Amino acid sequence: QLQFVESGGGLVQPVWSLRLSCAASGISFDEAIMTWHRQVPGQAREWGATMFPGGATFYYDSVKGRFTISRNDANGTLYLQMNSLKPEDTAMYYCKEAGSPTWGQGTQVTVSS
């Protein structure tokens, strides 16, 4: 069964850092194109970052240079290192395989002083 379980969110102050994790199961993780997305209540879910099996990465402009997507194919885990966090990064964060309709439950990130 395809499943994604996100963790690592929390309440932090501006300019602090957080590292999100996403445990994937039910897929050939080492062959999967993996993505991070985020959603603010009342707004559409937006894409944030993508990592291809070969290691290529792509980022949404608003997070480029601050966020880093990475993966551990050995244990099927996707990561998102978030540095220099801003209040506008406050959202529920989700991971998923590109093209899959399956979403995890998300992990909440709140950036506030």
C-alpha positions as semicolon CSV with decimal commas, in nm:
position;residue;x (nm);y (nm);z (nm)
1;Q;0,000;0,000;0,000
2;L;0,137;0,336;-0,106
3;Q;0,189;0,557;0,197
4;F;0,379;0,872;0,291
5;V;0,429;0,976;0,654
6;E;0,565;1,323;0,716
7;S;0,726;1,438;1,041
8;G;0,954;1,703;1,186
9;G;0,730;2,007;1,179
10;G;0,690;2,246;1,468
11;L;0,680;2,604;1,592
12;V;0,999;2,800;1,529
13;Q;1,108;3,161;1,524
14;P;1,204;3,345;1,205
15;V;1,553;3,260;1,069
16;W;1,553;2,929;1,258
17;S;1,581;2,594;1,080
18;L;1,379;2,273;1,063
19;R;1,433;1,938;0,896
20;L;1,129;1,753;0,770
21;S;1,124;1,381;0,701
22;C;0,895;1,169;0,487
23;A;0,888;0,792;0,522
24;A;0,763;0,629;0,203
25;S;0,632;0,276;0,166
26;G;0,464;0,078;-0,108
27;I;0,681;0,217;-0,387
28;S;1,018;0,152;-0,545
29;F;1,157;0,454;-0,369
30;D;1,493;0,455;-0,545
31;E;1,312;0,490;-0,880
32;A;1,060;0,751;-0,765
33;I;1,055;1,120;-0,844
34;M;0,977;1,270;-0,505
35;T;0,830;1,608;-0,425
36;W;0,752;1,839;-0,133
37;H;0,444;2,060;-0,134
38;R;0,285;2,297;0,115
39;Q;-0,057;2,442;0,181
40;V;-0,187;2,735;0,377
41;P;-0,552;2,707;0,490
42;G;-0,780;2,864;0,232
43;Q;-0,516;2,855;-0,038
44;A;-0,422;2,605;-0,307
45;R;-0,154;2,349;-0,233
46;E;0,170;2,462;-0,392
47;W;0,476;2,271;-0,511
48;G;0,802;2,344;-0,334
49;A;1,076;2,105;-0,444
50;T;1,145;1,794;-0,653
51;M;1,423;1,540;-0,646
52;F;1,487;1,288;-0,924
53;P;1,637;0,943;-0,865
54;G;1,962;1,056;-1,025
55;G;1,995;1,341;-0,778
56;A;1,875;1,637;-0,983
57;T;1,677;1,888;-0,777
58;F;1,440;2,171;-0,857
59;Y;1,293;2,436;-0,628
60;Y;1,012;2,689;-0,626
61;D;1,159;3,039;-0,642
62;S;1,040;3,137;-0,296
63;V;1,239;2,858;-0,128
64;K;1,541;2,838;-0,358
65;G;1,864;2,892;-0,166
66;R;1,697;2,831;0,172
67;F;1,548;2,481;0,139
68;T;1,733;2,163;0,040
69;I;1,561;1,842;-0,067
70;S;1,747;1,514;-0,019
71;R;1,675;1,144;-0,001
72;N;1,801;0,822;0,151
73;D;1,713;0,546;-0,092
74;A;1,836;0,279;0,149
75;N;1,556;0,348;0,396
76;G;1,302;0,511;0,166
77;T;1,308;0,852;0,332
78;L;1,280;1,197;0,179
79;Y;1,403;1,506;0,363
80;L;1,355;1,881;0,345
81;Q;1,611;2,096;0,523
82;M;1,460;2,438;0,575
83;N;1,690;2,724;0,674
84;S;1,630;3,093;0,728
85;L;1,263;3,029;0,782
86;K;1,019;3,316;0,730
87;P;0,664;3,367;0,861
88;E;0,537;3,315;0,506
89;D;0,676;2,960;0,516
90;T;0,405;2,875;0,769
91;A;0,201;2,592;0,614
92;M;0,121;2,223;0,624
93;Y;0,398;2,039;0,441
94;Y;0,339;1,723;0,239
95;C;0,556;1,481;0,043
96;K;0,447;1,260;-0,244
97;E;0,564;1,075;-0,547
98;A;0,530;1,287;-0,859
99;G;0,219;1,191;-1,052
100;S;0,069;0,989;-0,767
101;P;-0,274;1,084;-0,627
102;T;-0,172;0,968;-0,279
103;W;-0,093;1,228;-0,014
104;G;0,030;1,187;0,343
105;Q;-0,125;1,354;0,646
106;G;0,128;1,635;0,637
107;T;0,333;1,803;0,909
108;Q;0,263;2,156;1,031
109;V;0,535;2,420;1,021
110;T;0,467;2,748;1,199
111;V;0,717;3,032;1,185
112;S;0,638;3,305;1,433
113;S;0,810;3,529;1,683
